[in-house]
Amino acid sequence: MTKKAARHKAMVDTELFINREVSSLEFNKRVLEEAYDLSNPLLERVRFVSIVSSNLDEFTSVRVAGVWDQVLAGLEKTDESGLTPRQLMIQLCGLMHELMGDMYKCFNRSLRPALKRENLVLSKYKKITQKQQDFIENLFMKTIYPVLTPMVVDKSRPFPLLANRSLNIGLLLEDEQQGSEPVFATIQVPGVLDRLIELPAEDNKRIFVLLEDIIKGHMGQLFTGHKVVAMGCYRIIRNAGLGVDEEGAEDLLEAIQQSLKMRKWGEVIRLELEQGMEERLVKFLVEELEVPESGVYQIKGPIDLTFLNRLSNLVGYEHLRYPHLRPHLPEAFDLEEDYFKVIYDNDLLVHHPYESFDPVVNLVSQAANDPDTLAIKQILYRVSGNSPIVAALAQAAENGKQVTVLVEIKARFDEQQNINWAKQLEKAGCHVIYGLMGLKTHAKILLIVRREETGIKRYLHLSTGNYNDVTARVYEDVGFFTCDPYLGADASALFNMLSGLSNLGPLYKMHVAPSGLRKKFMADIQKEAYNARAGRKARIIAKMNSLIDKEIIENLYEASQAGVKIDLIVRGICCLRPGIKGLSENIQVRSIVGRFLEHSRIYYFYNDGGERVYLSSADWMPRNLDRRVETMFPIEEISLRNRVIDILNAYLRDTMKVRLLKADGSYVRMDRRGKAKFSAQEYFLGTSV
């Protein structure tokens, strides 16, 4: 056995990797902490609970479902953290029950009373006035009743197929005349209607009831001649894995569309039951839905707290939210209307959401109507529901430009929207590529080819984030505008590979996954380790969403052992264990969770004084480095490079929103004794001390 193999075996044997699913739940704990944090405005705390609720739904339908599939398949191989699928499933279920319990404690004990103090009342259906009752009766008969479909289960009518994430009301009914054995019935709470219903109110109060409570109060009108013996709300979360056989699919678009239909009907992974539901009703649902015992959750409060997002967006309560963000235009774009001239003169960085996303939209719009623009090429991974980027690309095609757009139709949970956008772009005359077989295309590139007096000129926008004007208001990302001819040539080569059969040969400055990005990261990490062993200063700072890749982690451990000082800013999942003597004591891992979602990927290497700074679309995850088309590009202009370093240093100075990862996988807030209060996000907003 080689020394490297022996070292690798020792790492696995001593469980020096944190499980990714467990780390994901730790991230959601940090988000929930923001809902408990009284320094955050009330409606923002409400929004954090809604985010956790949504995150846990997706986590169940994708990650927990994947582990359950392994258990059912009888797999017993341990992962890097030393857990078998069955052991992991037991641990995840325990953590999930604990986290959901904490989420409802936050809602019931902290948020609900605080909302009431602000005259925002989520009322029990029974505690209403006659005027409000009359309003409900009218609403029920005119709007709710016509869309309800009561379903009974008996010998002639089997248990219905329930849609994923649908909220339902289960009942046991007795015939008032015959007094026979109770029968089961169910009603889906219509997703097409608003779940949060505001009632007429007085005394400056705003009173809301939930749609399911109104329906429950009118069961007598839905099952006339029957007595309701038991009743309660329930909801299911299904396995939402697509499972597309790309190799065997003749048409990738059609295969994705078929899989989207199947996603609605995967096996049930989680069953949520209204607390206090009658035991016979519980037993019937568990048996019919074939849910494992660990997947049954008794919910103390309204099932599915994602409805709180609407409450957090109520008009007229700005004092209960963060101050309105007004992102500013970089001065160069503000002073000059011709964006091509701006980019021709200088490379530029734009830091979202603090700086506006408008320059990106405006650049595409100008290119669409610019007589000298010959071609526009762009990769779209996730775009907004009413995307101005898509509209500008369509306009460009209609104006006779050659427009090529890669729309990644495998972007999870955005598949249908991306298919719709792709078809719309095709109708406008764009050449659309529906992703690549076997790979997701996650790179963020806009290439504009222009005819100028000196010849053909390429203008580029490269980014760490998606071309989504909506998320750009809340996601932190860094965008880069340039007409560097070498980066332009690299971008052209990449698009030729994506649209044709060209092999991606050596590139000038850009690094691309899956062909060479992993090797580049390995080389830079190992070079820092080499310099440290030679007694030279060595330093790595890396900011990303997730750190999972085993090979990267092993190389970081080796660099730490060599004496490299390593600071990792990892918002979400991190499988590396920092602070272990003799292995990772030179590594510190920070996670910053706050108002904005930290989304940028920034990589810094000291390089013996010749500092290298890169921006990338890729996290340190196997999927990003091996199964996706990703890009990384250098920031070379000294002032821009220093600006990115300043951004990293601001995160390293944070004492307010930072959590530090411990070797056991848990996170703690920084001990602020003797340290000044400093929030990186507030600093970028210009409001920090």
N, C-alpha and C positions, 0 to 999 in steps of 0.2 A: 504493500500500500504506500502511495506517495505521501510526502509530508502534507501536501494540500488536501488530499483525500482524507488523511487521518484527522487533520484539523477540522474539516467539514463534518466528519462523523462525530467528533467531540462536540461541535456546536449543536448538532441535532440532539445528541444524547443528553446534553445539559439544558435543553429547551431554551435556547437563547433567542428565540423568535416569538413575538406576541402573535396570537391568532388574529387574522384580519377581521373576522366577524365580531370577535370580542372587542377589538379596537374600534370597530364601527359603532358599537353600542356605547363605548366610552365617549365617542364624539357626540352622540345624541344626549348623553348626560351633561356634557358641557353646554350644549344648546339649551337644555332644560334649566340649567343654572341661571341662564340669562332671563328666563321667565320668573325665577324666584328673586332676581336681583332688583331691589327697590330703587336703585339708582337709575334704572331704565324707566322710561315713560310707560304708563299703564297699558295703553293699547299696543305698544311694542312688545310688552311682556306677553300679552294675549297672542300676538302674532307668533312669538317663539313657541308657544304651546302648539299652535296650529302646525308649525313647521315640524316639530317633533312627531306629532301625530301622523303627518304625511310621510315623513321619513321612515317611521316604523312600519307603515303599510308597505312601502316599497321594499324595505329590508326583509320583511316576511315573505313577500311574493317572489323575491329574487334570491336572496342569500340563504334564508332559512329553508326555503323550498329546495334549493340546491343541495344543502346538507341532508335534508330528509330523503331526497332521491338517492343519495349515497348510502344512507342507512337501509333503505328498502332494497337496494342492490346488493346488500351484504358486504360492502367494502369495509375492511378492517385496517387498512394501511394508515399509519399516523401521518399527520401533516408536520410542517416544520416546527410547530409549537408543541409537538408530542401528543396530540389528541387524535383519537379515532373519530370517525363521523358520529358514532353513537355517543361517545363522551362529550363531543362538541355540542351535539343536539341537546343533551341534558343541561349543559352549562348555559347555552343560549336561551333555552326556555326559562331557566331560573332568572337570568338577567333580564329577559323581556318582561316577565311578570313583575319583577321589582321595578323596572323603569316605568312601565305603564301605571303601576300603583302610585309611584312618585308623581307622574304626570297628572293623575286625577286628584291627588292631594293638593297639588299646586292650584289646579282649577277650582276645586271645591272650597279649600280653606283660605286661599290667598286671593285669587283673581275674582271669583264671583262676588265675595263681599266688597272688594275694592271697587268693582264696577257698580255695585249697588250704591256705594257712597258717592259715586259720580252720577247718580240717577240713571244708570244704564242697568235695567233689571231684566234678567232672564227668569221669567216667571214660571211657576208651576201652573199647569192648566186650570187647577181647581181654584186658584187664588185670583179670580178676576171679577170685575164689576159686571153689572147687567148690560151696560153699554158695550163693553168688550165682548160679552157673550153673544150679543146680537150681531156684532161685527163678524165673529167667528162663524156663527150659523149661516150668515149670508155668504161668506167666503167658502165654506164647506160645500154648500149646495150648488153654487155657481161655478166654482173653480176646481175644488179638490175631488168631490164625489165623481164627476164624470170621467176622471182618469184612473180611478182605483179599479183594481181587478182582484176581488177576493177569490182565493183558490182553496178548495177543500181536498184533503187526501183521504181516499177510501179505496175500496176494492176496484172501482172502475176508473179512479183518477189517481195516478201515481204521484209521488213527491215531485214537485216541479224542479226544473233546472234553474238554479238561482245565479244571477250574474255576479261576477267578481266585484267585491267592495260594495255590493248593494245593501242598503239598510232595509230590514224587513220586520214585520210584526207577526209573531207566532201566537196561535190561540188554541185552546181546547174548548170545544163546544158540545153542549148537550141539547138534545131535542126537548123542548119544553113540554111536549105532549107525551112522547114515548118514554123519556127518561132512560134511553139506552146508553151504552158506553160512550164516553166522550170521543169526538173525532178531532183530528188536527186540521187547522186551517192557517193560511198565511196570506199576508198582504205586503207587497213591496211598497215601501214609501217612495213615491214618484220622484226620480232624480230630475225630472223636467221642471219641477216646481221649486220655488225658493224654500229652503228648509227653515230659515230664520224669518219668522213672520212678526212684523211690528203691529201692535194693537193701538187703538186710540187711547191716549193717556192725558193726564192732567198734571198740574203742579210741576211742570218742567221735567217730568220723567219720561223716559222712553222705555217702553215695556215690550218685551219680545217673548214669544212662545215658539216651541219647535213644532214643525209640521207633524211629526209622529205622535206628539201628544194630542193634537187636534183629532187626528184619525182615531186614536185609541178612545177618545171621548165620544166617538160616534159609531162604535161597533154595533150598537143596537139597530142602526139603520142599514148596516151592511149584511147582517145575518139575522133577519127577522125570523121570529119563531124559534130562536135558539138562545140558550143561556151561555154566557161566557164564563167558563169555569176557571180558566187561567189565561194570562196574557202577558207578553213581554217582547221587547225589541231584541233583535239579534242581527249580526252581520258576519259575513264570511270574507276571508282573504284567500284567494286561490293562487296556485303556482302560475306565475306569469312568464316563465321562461319561454322564449320563442322556439328554440330547438330547430332552427332551419338547416336543412341539409343543402348547403350551398353547392357542394360538389355535384350533387345529383339533380340540382334544379336547372332546368333548361332556361327558365326566365326568372331572374332574381327578384324582380318587382312582383311578379305573380306569387312567388314563394313567400315573400314577406307578407303580402296581403292575406294569403291563406292562413299564415301563422298568427296574424293579428286576430282573426276570427276565432282561432282555437284558444288564444290567451284567455278569453272570457270564461272558458269552461275547464280550466285545469283543476287538478284535485285540490280539495280544501285543506289549507295549511293552518288557518287560525279561525276559530269561532268565538265571537264576542257575544256575551249574553248579558242582558240587563240584570243587575244584581237583585236577588230576591225572586227570580223566576221560579215557578212551581216545578218541583222535582220531576214530575211525569213529563212535563214539556221539555225540560232540559235533556232527559234521557232519550226522548223521541228524536230531538234534533241531533244529538251526538251520534246516535246510531244511524240515522238516515244520511247524515253528511260524512260519516266515517272519519271523524276527526280524532287524532290521537289525544289521549287525556291531557298531555302537556300543552296541547294547542287550544284548550278551552280557557277562556278568560272571563271572569265575572267582573262586570264593569259598574263601578259606583259613580254614576253620572250619565250624561248623554253619550251614547255610543258614537264614535267618530268625531273627534274634536276639530277636524279640519274646517268645520263651519265657522269656527272662530275667526278665520281669516276675513270673512265678510264683516264681522263685528269690528275688527281692528281697522277697517277701511271706512268707517262711518264718517260722513261729512259733518263738519262743524266741531270737531274735537281735536283740532290741531295742537292744543295745549297738552294733550295726552299722547302725543307722538313726538318722534325726533323732529328737530327743526327742519324745515323744508330744505332739501339740497338743491342748490343752484349751481350746477357744474359750469365752469367757465371755459371759454375758448382759449387755447394757447395764443399768446400775443401774435405770433406770426400769421396765424389763420385769421385773427381778428382784424389785422391791418391790411391784409391783401385778399381780394376776392378770388384771384386766380390761383387755385390750389396747386396747379402744375408748376407755377413760378415759385411758390413757397417751397415745394419739395425739391425743385431743381436747385434752389439756392443752398438749402441745408437739410440734412437729416433731422427728423423731429421725433420726439417721444410724447405720447399722450397717456396720462395715468388716469384710468377710469376707476370709480365714477366721479372722482374729484374734478376731472377735466371732461369736457363734453365728448359724446360719441358722434356729434354732428359732423365733424370733419370727415369721418369715414363715409357717412351717408352722402355728404355733399360732394366728396371726391367721385363717387360712383355716378351721382347725378350729373356732375359736370362732364364726366367722360361720356355719358350717354348722349349728351347734346353737343359735344365738342366735334367740329368737323375734322380735326386732325387725329382724333382717336380712331384707330383701326380695329382694335380687338380688346375685349375684356375677358379675363379668366378668373374664376373665383370658386372657392370651396365653401359650401354651406353645410354646417353640422346641425346647429339648432338656431332657428330664426323665430322672430316674434309672429304673433297671429295676424298682424297687419303690417308686414315688413316693408319699410320704405326702400330697403336694399333690393328686395325682389322686384318691386315696382320699377326701380331705376334700371335694373338689368333687363326687364321686359321692354322698357322704353328704348334702351340702347339697341336691342335686336330689331325693334320696329323701325328704328332710325337707320338700319342697314349696317350696324356694327357686327363684327363677328364675335358672338358671345358664347362662351363655353362655361358651363356651371356643373360642378360635381355636387350633387345633393346626396348626402349620406342617409339613405333610407333605413339604415340599421341603427340609427341613434335611438337608444332605448326610450320608450314611451313618447317619442316624437315621430315615430315611424309614419303614422297616417298623415300628420300635418306635412311632413316632408314630401310624402308622395303627392299630396295635393299641390304643394308649391312646384314640384318638379313638372307636373302636368301643365300647370299654368305657364311656366317658363317655356315649355315646349310649344305651346300654342302661340306664344309671342314670337317664336322663331329662334329661340336659344337652342344650342346644342347641349343636351343634358346627359350627364353620366350618372347612373344610379349606383354609385359606389363601386367597389371592386369585389370580386369573388374571393371570399376567404379573409378579407381585411376590412376593417373600418377605416375610413379616411377622416382623421381627427385634426389634421393640420388646418391652420387658419391663415389663408393667403388670398390676397387680391392683387392681380397683375393687370396693368393697363399698358397697352402698346400704342405708342404715339408716333406720328410722322412729324419730324421737326426739321428746321433748316440744316442742322448738322447731321441728319439721318434719323434712323429709328431709335427711339428712346423708350426704355421700360420704366414705369413708375410702380412702386410696390407699397402695399400695406401688409405687414406681418404682425401677428398678434399672439398673445397667450390665451385669448378668450374668443368666444363665438361672435358671429356677425348678427347680434341680437340687440336691437336698440332698447328693448324693455329691460332685459337683465343687465345691460350696461349701466343702468342707474343704481343697481344694488350689488353687482359683482365687481370686485377689485381685479383689474387686469391692466396690462401695459401693452400699448400698440406702438408700432414703429413705422414711420413713413420714410422712404428712401428712393433714390433712383441710382443707387450703386450698381454699376454695370455687371459686376460679378454676381451679386445677389440676384439681379435680374436674369442673368443667364442660368443660374441655378433654378430659379422659379420656372423658367421656360422648360428646362429639362424635366423638372418634376411634372409639370402639366402634360408634357408629351408622353411621359411614362403612364400617367393616369388615363389619358384619352386614347392612347395607341398601344403599340407593342414594343416601344423603345425600352431598352434596358437603361437603368439609371446608373450611368458611369460615374467617374470621379467628379466631385463638385468643387467649386472654388471656395465657398465660405459656409454654405449651408450644410447641416448634418440632418440626415433623414432616417427615420425608422420605417420598416424593420431592417434596412440594409446596413446601416453603419452607426446609428445613434448609440446603441449599447456599447460598442467598442470605443466610441469617443468618450463616453462617461467613464468607462473603465480606465482608459488611458490617462485622463485628467486626474482621477482619484489616485491612481497608482503613482503618478508623477509627484503629487503632493507628498505621498508616503516616502518616495525616494529622496525628495529634498529634505524631509524631516530627518531621515536616517543619516543624511550627510551633514546634519547640524544646521541646516538653513531653516529660516522661518517658513512655516507651511500652514495654510489656512483654507478651509472650505466653508462656504455659506450656501445653503440650498433652501429655497422656498418652493413649496409644492402643495398640492391637495392631499396626496397619499404617497406613502413609502411602504412598498410591499415586496419589491423584488429581492429575492434571496441573494443573488450574486452581487448586487449593489451593496446590500447590507454587509455581506462578508468582506467586501473590499473596504467599506467604511470602518469595520472593526479592525482590519489590518492597518489602515491608515491611523486610526486612533492609537493602536499599539506602537506605531512608529513615532508617535508624538505630534500628529497633526491635530490642531485645534479645529473642531467641527461644530458648527451651529446649524441645526436643522429647524426650519420653520414649517411645520406640517399641520395644516388645518385639520384634516380628518384622520384617516387610518394611518397608523405607524406601527410596523411590526418589529422595528429595531428596539432593543432594550439598552437604554443609555446608562452610564454611571456604574458599570460593573468593573470592579478593580481588575486590572490586568487585561482588560478587553476593550471596554468602551468608556473609561473614565474621562476621556477627552471629548466626549460627545454630549452635547446638550440638545434636547428636543423641546421646542416651544409649540404651542398651539394657540392661535388667537381667534377667538370667537366674539363677534360684536355686531355692530349695526350692519356692516357690509360683509358679504361672503368673500373670504380671501381665496381668490381663484388663480392668481398669476403664478407662473412657474419661472423662477429666476435662479440661475446657477453661477456661483462665483468661485474662482480658483486663484489663489495668490500668485502661483506660477513664478516663484523666486523673484517677486517684485514686478514682473510683467503681467499685471493683473488681467485676468480674462473674465468677461461678463457675458453671459448668454441669456437670451429669452427663448422660451420654448412652449410648445403646445402639450408637451409630454410630462406626465408624472413619472416617478420611479416605480413603475408597476410592470409586471410581465406583459400585460395586454398592450400597454403603450409602447414598449420597446420591441415586442415580438409580433404583435398581431394587429397593429394599426399603422397607418401612414401618419407620421408625426414629423415635425420640423423643429430644429433648433438653429438659431442664428446669433452671431456675435454682435455686441454693441461696441464699436471701435472708436468712434469719435470721443475724445477725452471728456468733454463736458457732459455728454449724454451718459457715458460710462460712469462718471462720478455721480451723476444723478441717480442712476440705478443703485449704486453702492449706498448712497444716502437713504434710499428707500429701504434697503435691507437693514441698515443700521438703525433706522427708526423702529423697525419691528423688534430688533434686539434690545432696544431701550425700553420697550413697553413694560409697564408695571401694573397696568389697570385691567386689561383684558386678557393678559397672557396666562396660560396654564403650563406647568412644566411636567413632562412625562417622567415618571419614576420607573425604576427597573422592573417593578412588578406589573406594569401595564396601566396603573392608575395615574390620574393627573391631579396636581395640587396647584392652588393659586400661589403666586410668588409672595414670599415674605417681604412685605414692603418696609419693614423697619429700617430706617436709615436711608431709604431710597425716595427720590422725588416722584410724585405722581406724574405719570406720562402715559398717554394713550396714542399709539401710532395713528389710528384712524382719526382721532380728534386733531392730531398734528397735521395730517394731510388736509383736513377740512379747514385748518387755520384757526381752530378754537382751543387747542391744547395749551396748557401752561408750559 
